[in-house]
Amino acid sequence: MSFLYQDNGQRGQLLPGVKRVVVKVGTQLLMKVPGTTEAQRVVELVAQLAALRARGLEIILVTSGAIGMAVKSLGLTKRPGEIPALQALAGFGQCRLMSLYGTACDIYGFQCGQLLLTAADVRERERNLNVSNCLREMLKMGVLPVINENDSVAVDEIKFGDNDTLASLVAAMVGAELTILLTTIDGMRERGDDGTLGKRLSVVTAVTPRVKEMAGGTDGNAFSTGGMITKVLAGERILRSGSAMWIVDGTDFGVLPRLLAGEDVGTLFAPAKAARMAAHKRFLAFFSKTAGEIVVDAGAEKALCSGGKSLLPGGIREVRGEFRRGATVRVLNPGGEEIARGVTNYGSGELLRIKGRKSAEIPAILGAEAYDEAIHRDHLVLTR
């Protein structure tokens, strides 16, 4: 079964190995909690983050709230719909948001630093490395990284879309063992065929079609950007990398120490296997831009997905697109479904000449020394 209604030791097994944690907080939790101000909420959150840091944990914060704070500070009656107006509000609101975080961090004796990211900053390898190296240095310095999407410059082509996605990608970049999504409900609930909500899911070990189906309509938050489905998709990404994610009600930020004490709260996405994906494979799986496609036969699909093998030219049926050696390509099964991504040892023209041929034939075909593998296993990651 891909989910459990109660914890059977998963939390206890996971938590001792947690060192680096990404915490995501949304606008609702900073601005829409009755009886408190956004300044008070930021102080309450930072107080709990300070306690986690005192336990030796490395904390990275992904925060929303810039546009919401700008709307409130400028006395606007509603959030505008025009992109330039939203971009302007984001720029103004970021100053207000970081001022609150800076003041709160001063209270607890440490500093924070801001990173504003677009999807373009993480898709290109060099920029991805620059971001991850910056985050690691900030952690070494004892600075709390505070990350948000750069809404002042982001357009559809370079947007993450929501901070659940951003948090999961930040976790992949820095190899965080745990990502915590603070939301307005206590985790994910089972959803019946008639749409009614049932028991809380305590542990999810695999994001199956059934789990995705249950995620629809379960958020209960009219102001959320993506709802529960974006959280489940973030969980799918994190499980694939071999890390864990926790969806928990953050109305009371005091839930964070309870969570790390192992209480059965919220919904934990816990990997079934302990093996974690290597850094270069995480880049392949979640960030790399692909330059073409390779369609393989059923035998090659089985060898890749079940046998842990490299992709040999003999298993290639079709080559799509034009690309050079060293390009990242999508690997598709005979039905057109993506099963892997990898860095190819050959350009598209060379692959067209050697597809379907045995490795021993390749030197004679290409007239030079050649690789046995079209894509070596060390430079390939399964995506199905």
KOLDOMAR-921617 format. One line per field, with one value per residue (C-alpha): residue in one letter; chain; x, y, z. Coordinates in nm, 3 decimals. Example, Ala and Ser with C-alpha at 12.3 -4.5 7.8 and 13.67 -1.06 7.14 Angstrom:
2
aa <- A, S
ch <- A, A
X <- 1.230, 1.367
Y <- -0.450, -0.106
Z <- 0.780, 0.714
END
This chain:
384
aa <- M, S, F, L, Y, Q, D, N, G, Q, R, G, Q, L, L, P, G, V, K, R, V, V, V, K, V, G, T, Q, L, L, M, K, V, P, G, T, T, E, A, Q, R, V, V, E, L, V, A, Q, L, A, A, L, R, A, R, G, L, E, I, I, L, V, T, S, G, A, I, G, M, A, V, K, S, L, G, L, T, K, R, P, G, E, I, P, A, L, Q, A, L, A, G, F, G, Q, C, R, L, M, S, L, Y, G, T, A, C, D, I, Y, G, F, Q, C, G, Q, L, L, L, T, A, A, D, V, R, E, R, E, R, N, L, N, V, S, N, C, L, R, E, M, L, K, M, G, V, L, P, V, I, N, E, N, D, S, V, A, V, D, E, I, K, F, G, D, N, D, T, L, A, S, L, V, A, A, M, V, G, A, E, L, T, I, L, L, T, T, I, D, G, M, R, E, R, G, D, D, G, T, L, G, K, R, L, S, V, V, T, A, V, T, P, R, V, K, E, M, A, G, G, T, D, G, N, A, F, S, T, G, G, M, I, T, K, V, L, A, G, E, R, I, L, R, S, G, S, A, M, W, I, V, D, G, T, D, F, G, V, L, P, R, L, L, A, G, E, D, V, G, T, L, F, A, P, A, K, A, A, R, M, A, A, H, K, R, F, L, A, F, F, S, K, T, A, G, E, I, V, V, D, A, G, A, E, K, A, L, C, S, G, G, K, S, L, L, P, G, G, I, R, E, V, R, G, E, F, R, R, G, A, T, V, R, V, L, N, P, G, G, E, E, I, A, R, G, V, T, N, Y, G, S, G, E, L, L, R, I, K, G, R, K, S, A, E, I, P, A, I, L, G, A, E, A, Y, D, E, A, I, H, R, D, H, L, V, L, T, R
ch <- A, A, A, A, A, A, A, A, A, A, A, A, A, A, A, A, A, A, A, A, A, A, A, A, A, A, A, A, A, A, A, A, A, A, A, A, A, A, A, A, A, A, A, A, A, A, A, A, A, A, A, A, A, A, A, A, A, A, A, A, A, A, A, A, A, A, A, A, A, A, A, A, A, A, A, A, A, A, A, A, A, A, A, A, A, A, A, A, A, A, A, A, A, A, A, A, A, A, A, A, A, A, A, A, A, A, A, A, A, A, A, A, A, A, A, A, A, A, A, A, A, A, A, A, A, A, A, A, A, A, A, A, A, A, A, A, A, A, A, A, A, A, A, A, A, A, A, A, A, A, A, A, A, A, A, A, A, A, A, A, A, A, A, A, A, A, A, A, A, A, A, A, A, A, A, A, A, A, A, A, A, A, A, A, A, A, A, A, A, A, A, A, A, A, A, A, A, A, A, A, A, A, A, A, A, A, A, A, A, A, A, A, A, A, A, A, A, A, A, A, A, A, A, A, A, A, A, A, A, A, A, A, A, A, A, A, A, A, A, A, A, A, A, A, A, A, A, A, A, A, A, A, A, A, A, A, A, A, A, A, A, A, A, A, A, A, A, A, A, A, A, A, A, A, A, A, A, A, A, A, A, A, A, A, A, A, A, A, A, A, A, A, A, A, A, A, A, A, A, A, A, A, A, A, A, A, A, A, A, A, A, A, A, A, A, A, A, A, A, A, A, A, A, A, A, A, A, A, A, A, A, A, A, A, A, A, A, A, A, A, A, A, A, A, A, A, A, A, A, A, A, A, A, A, A, A, A, A, A, A, A, A, A, A, A, A, A, A, A, A, A, A, A, A, A, A, A, A, A, A, A, A, A, A
X <- 0.000, 0.131, -0.003, -0.072, -0.325, -0.083, 0.291, 0.457, 0.798, 0.875, 0.919, 1.151, 1.364, 1.385, 1.454, 1.794, 1.942, 1.810, 2.071, 1.956, 1.592, 1.400, 1.096, 0.831, 0.575, 0.292, 0.122, -0.184, 0.021, 0.198, -0.097, -0.430, -0.413, -0.674, -0.560, -0.202, 0.003, 0.246, 0.532, 0.428, 0.392, 0.740, 0.887, 0.698, 0.828, 1.187, 1.172, 1.097, 1.361, 1.612, 1.525, 1.585, 1.917, 2.015, 1.969, 2.236, 2.005, 2.080, 1.765, 1.671, 1.348, 1.131, 0.877, 0.581, 0.417, 0.585, 0.287, 0.040, 0.240, 0.267, -0.109, -0.170, 0.103, -0.016, -0.379, -0.501, -0.847, -0.756, -0.464, -0.425, -0.435, -0.190, 0.162, 0.352, 0.152, 0.220, 0.589, 0.604, 0.425, 0.663, 0.961, 0.809, 0.684, 1.019, 1.170, 0.892, 0.915, 1.293, 1.280, 1.054, 1.277, 1.589, 1.438, 1.321, 1.660, 1.830, 1.614, 1.747, 2.109, 2.172, 2.146, 1.944, 2.019, 1.788, 1.792, 1.536, 1.520, 1.360, 1.341, 1.612, 1.851, 1.831, 1.791, 2.134, 2.412, 2.654, 2.387, 2.245, 2.588, 2.629, 2.298, 2.369, 2.724, 2.588, 2.335, 2.599, 2.828, 2.545, 2.479, 2.849, 2.844, 2.545, 2.321, 1.957, 1.888, 1.547, 1.432, 1.142, 1.057, 1.178, 0.829, 0.956, 1.116, 0.952, 0.720, 0.549, 0.855, 1.079, 0.830, 0.828, 0.454, 0.428, 0.654, 0.579, 0.761, 1.035, 1.089, 1.122, 1.374, 1.578, 1.583, 1.710, 1.981, 2.125, 2.055, 1.823, 1.710, 1.374, 1.140, 0.858, 0.559, 0.372, 0.012, -0.333, -0.451, -0.310, -0.173, -0.350, -0.677, -0.828, -1.085, -1.382, -1.532, -1.804, -1.548, -1.592, -1.280, -1.192, -0.898, -0.570, -0.289, -0.005, 0.261, 0.286, 0.557, 0.480, 0.289, 0.059, -0.224, -0.461, -0.269, -0.273, -0.645, -0.708, -0.507, -0.763, -0.995, -0.850, -0.676, -0.972, -0.791, -0.940, -0.625, -0.369, -0.177, -0.175, -0.361, -0.280, -0.187, 0.121, 0.230, 0.182, 0.381, 0.654, 0.643, 0.678, 0.990, 1.140, 1.066, 1.239, 1.550, 1.546, 1.459, 1.146, 0.876, 0.623, 0.294, 0.177, -0.059, 0.154, -0.116, 0.082, 0.453, 0.510, 0.428, 0.791, 0.950, 0.658, 0.721, 1.093, 1.013, 0.841, 0.476, 0.230, 0.106, 0.050, 0.143, 0.496, 0.622, 0.886, 1.102, 1.059, 1.433, 1.710, 1.933, 1.957, 2.012, 2.358, 2.386, 2.461, 2.163, 1.936, 2.035, 1.954, 1.618, 1.484, 1.669, 1.838, 1.707, 1.680, 1.803, 1.637, 1.480, 1.583, 1.315, 1.419, 1.276, 1.110, 1.430, 1.624, 1.339, 1.356, 1.735, 1.722, 1.426, 1.473, 1.828, 2.020, 2.199, 2.342, 2.171, 2.343, 2.303, 2.141, 1.835, 1.769, 1.478, 1.455, 1.648, 1.460, 1.608, 1.958, 2.213, 2.584, 2.780, 2.730, 2.373, 2.096, 1.821, 1.490, 1.468, 1.124, 0.979, 0.805, 0.478, 0.633, 0.645, 0.955, 1.141, 1.479, 1.705, 2.073, 2.386, 2.461, 2.806, 2.714, 2.560, 2.229, 2.396, 2.619, 2.329, 2.131, 2.418, 2.467, 2.112, 2.015, 2.376, 2.596, 2.865, 3.141, 3.030, 3.045, 3.419, 3.394, 3.075, 3.211, 3.570, 3.711, 3.736, 3.393, 3.198, 3.010, 2.725, 2.503, 2.431, 2.632, 2.439, 2.641, 2.500, 2.141, 1.852, 1.516, 1.220, 0.933
Y <- 0.000, 0.346, 0.518, 0.445, 0.590, 0.576, 0.590, 0.249, 0.374, 0.574, 0.901, 0.744, 0.591, 0.912, 1.184, 1.073, 1.112, 1.465, 1.741, 1.986, 2.101, 2.321, 2.490, 2.650, 2.897, 3.053, 3.391, 3.259, 3.160, 3.496, 3.727, 3.551, 3.419, 3.603, 3.809, 3.862, 4.075, 3.965, 4.106, 3.893, 3.588, 3.632, 3.660, 3.347, 3.155, 3.270, 3.177, 2.817, 2.817, 2.944, 2.650, 2.407, 2.572, 2.538, 2.162, 2.162, 2.156, 2.357, 2.547, 2.702, 2.902, 2.935, 3.209, 3.367, 3.694, 3.973, 4.067, 4.022, 4.253, 4.513, 4.506, 4.562, 4.824, 5.031, 5.010, 4.838, 4.682, 4.384, 4.213, 4.347, 4.116, 4.293, 4.144, 4.478, 4.577, 4.242, 4.269, 4.618, 4.500, 4.207, 4.441, 4.666, 4.378, 4.200, 4.496, 4.482, 4.104, 4.094, 4.383, 4.172, 3.866, 4.072, 4.224, 3.885, 3.723, 4.007, 3.917, 3.563, 3.648, 3.550, 3.699, 3.616, 3.656, 3.677, 3.481, 3.561, 3.288, 3.219, 2.880, 2.994, 3.022, 2.649, 2.498, 2.592, 2.384, 2.664, 2.888, 2.591, 2.525, 2.892, 2.895, 2.571, 2.685, 3.018, 2.840, 2.608, 2.903, 3.087, 2.781, 2.753, 3.119, 3.058, 3.277, 3.179, 3.169, 3.317, 3.227, 3.344, 3.343, 3.657, 3.774, 4.117, 3.971, 3.629, 3.560, 3.234, 3.092, 3.129, 3.090, 2.802, 2.860, 2.803, 2.783, 2.415, 2.344, 2.592, 2.432, 2.084, 2.207, 2.391, 2.069, 1.882, 2.141, 2.131, 1.766, 1.838, 1.526, 1.680, 1.942, 2.078, 2.242, 2.452, 2.489, 2.559, 2.198, 1.901, 1.709, 1.524, 1.339, 1.046, 1.151, 0.936, 0.897, 1.144, 1.404, 1.369, 1.378, 1.089, 0.985, 1.170, 0.998, 0.965, 0.830, 0.825, 0.599, 0.641, 0.898, 0.674, 0.783, 0.714, 0.951, 1.222, 1.170, 1.214, 1.537, 1.712, 1.935, 1.856, 2.182, 2.373, 2.702, 2.948, 3.162, 2.889, 2.908, 2.539, 2.354, 2.003, 1.874, 2.098, 1.962, 1.603, 1.669, 1.823, 1.508, 1.292, 1.485, 1.459, 1.086, 1.021, 1.192, 0.964, 1.238, 1.306, 1.572, 1.662, 1.847, 1.990, 2.256, 2.561, 2.778, 2.726, 2.734, 2.537, 2.233, 2.232, 2.095, 1.851, 1.731, 1.681, 1.498, 1.236, 1.312, 1.161, 1.491, 1.591, 1.370, 1.241, 1.147, 0.889, 0.711, 0.335, 0.296, 0.465, 0.527, 0.894, 1.019, 1.156, 1.531, 1.507, 1.275, 1.515, 1.782, 1.547, 1.449, 1.786, 2.072, 1.984, 2.112, 1.834, 1.870, 1.568, 1.227, 0.865, 0.598, 0.251, -0.096, -0.309, -0.497, -0.180, -0.045, -0.353, -0.336, 0.029, 0.015, -0.326, -0.431, -0.119, -0.125, 0.138, 0.219, 0.043, 0.149, -0.186, -0.095, 0.236, 0.248, 0.618, 0.944, 1.275, 1.623, 1.747, 1.746, 1.709, 1.469, 1.550, 1.672, 1.571, 1.374, 1.217, 0.839, 0.715, 0.364, 0.221, 0.383, 0.731, 0.752, 0.909, 0.653, 0.823, 1.118, 1.094, 1.250, 1.095, 0.983, 1.053, 1.328, 1.274, 1.215, 0.945, 0.777, 0.763, 0.569, 0.321, 0.273, -0.094, -0.207, -0.411, -0.227, -0.424, -0.283, 0.082, 0.156, 0.034, 0.236, 0.559, 0.499, 0.572, 0.442, 0.443, 0.406, 0.082, 0.277, 0.540, 0.658, 0.519, 0.420, 0.666, 0.951, 0.830, 0.870, 0.695, 0.930, 0.681
Z <- 0.000, -0.087, 0.229, 0.597, 0.841, 1.133, 1.179, 1.209, 1.309, 0.995, 1.184, 1.438, 1.163, 0.965, 1.220, 1.358, 1.010, 0.951, 0.943, 0.674, 0.664, 0.419, 0.577, 0.355, 0.488, 0.288, 0.287, 0.472, 0.775, 0.790, 0.726, 0.772, 1.131, 1.343, 1.639, 1.527, 1.288, 1.021, 1.230, 1.527, 1.307, 1.162, 1.513, 1.622, 1.321, 1.364, 1.734, 1.637, 1.363, 1.619, 1.845, 1.559, 1.480, 1.847, 1.807, 1.537, 1.237, 0.923, 0.828, 0.493, 0.478, 0.167, 0.224, 0.049, 0.148, -0.050, -0.266, 0.019, 0.244, -0.034, -0.091, 0.279, 0.328, 0.032, 0.142, -0.173, -0.157, -0.370, -0.541, -0.898, -1.196, -1.426, -1.440, -1.421, -1.112, -0.945, -1.028, -0.878, -0.563, -0.532, -0.539, -0.275, -0.061, -0.054, 0.131, 0.390, 0.424, 0.467, 0.714, 0.934, 0.903, 0.973, 1.285, 1.411, 1.352, 1.544, 1.844, 1.843, 1.777, 1.417, 1.069, 0.759, 0.391, 0.090, -0.234, -0.505, -0.768, -1.104, -1.271, -1.512, -1.217, -1.146, -1.493, -1.622, -1.464, -1.377, -1.228, -1.036, -0.885, -0.799, -0.611, -0.422, -0.335, -0.209, 0.012, 0.156, 0.236, 0.409, 0.622, 0.710, 0.817, 1.044, 0.827, 0.775, 0.397, 0.317, -0.035, -0.246, -0.614, -0.790, -0.882, -0.987, -1.301, -1.339, -1.631, -1.721, -1.896, -1.590, -1.303, -1.056, -1.020, -0.646, -0.344, -0.280, -0.605, -0.520, -0.177, -0.327, -0.584, -0.321, -0.120, -0.425, -0.489, -0.137, -0.056, 0.237, 0.422, 0.512, 0.366, 0.583, 0.414, 0.671, 0.556, 0.701, 0.742, 0.929, 0.633, 0.357, 0.396, 0.213, -0.041, -0.131, -0.476, -0.377, -0.275, 0.099, 0.315, 0.542, 0.755, 0.767, 0.581, 0.830, 0.592, 0.212, 0.071, -0.301, -0.503, -0.704, -0.936, -0.645, -0.415, -0.683, -0.733, -0.360, -0.362, -0.583, -0.386, -0.045, 0.034, 0.171, 0.116, -0.132, -0.124, -0.197, -0.523, -0.598, -0.324, -0.210, -0.554, -0.572, -0.234, -0.349, -0.667, -0.453, -0.240, -0.549, -0.650, -0.303, -0.267, -0.599, -0.466, -0.160, 0.090, 0.298, 0.312, 0.581, 0.529, 0.860, 0.999, 1.079, 1.234, 1.555, 1.466, 1.786, 1.573, 1.451, 1.771, 1.806, 1.454, 1.513, 1.836, 1.619, 1.692, 1.446, 1.308, 0.947, 0.654, 0.614, 0.268, 0.357, 0.097, 0.093, 0.032, 0.225, -0.081, -0.174, -0.527, -0.604, -0.665, -1.038, -1.084, -0.895, -1.146, -1.434, -1.287, -1.175, -1.344, -1.670, -2.002, -2.259, -2.616, -2.776, -2.730, -2.770, -2.813, -2.695, -2.746, -2.478, -2.402, -2.338, -2.123, -1.903, -1.881, -1.772, -1.535, -1.376, -1.451, -1.358, -1.694, -1.927, -2.255, -2.545, -2.910, -2.991, -2.786, -2.964, -3.210, -3.288, -3.236, -3.223, -3.244, -3.310, -3.028, -2.960, -2.744, -2.376, -2.423, -2.184, -2.357, -2.263, -2.294, -2.401, -2.405, -2.714, -2.601, -2.586, -2.205, -2.050, -1.842, -1.792, -1.863, -1.934, -2.079, -2.415, -2.527, -2.890, -3.095, -3.272, -3.611, -3.468, -3.290, -3.612, -3.768, -3.484, -3.347, -3.338, -3.385, -3.153, -2.957, -3.130, -3.466, -3.367, -3.425, -3.784, -3.847, -3.701, -3.811, -3.466, -3.114, -2.958, -2.634, -2.576, -2.417, -2.572, -2.216, -1.925, -1.614, -1.404, -1.613, -1.634, -1.391, -1.401, -1.408, -1.401
END
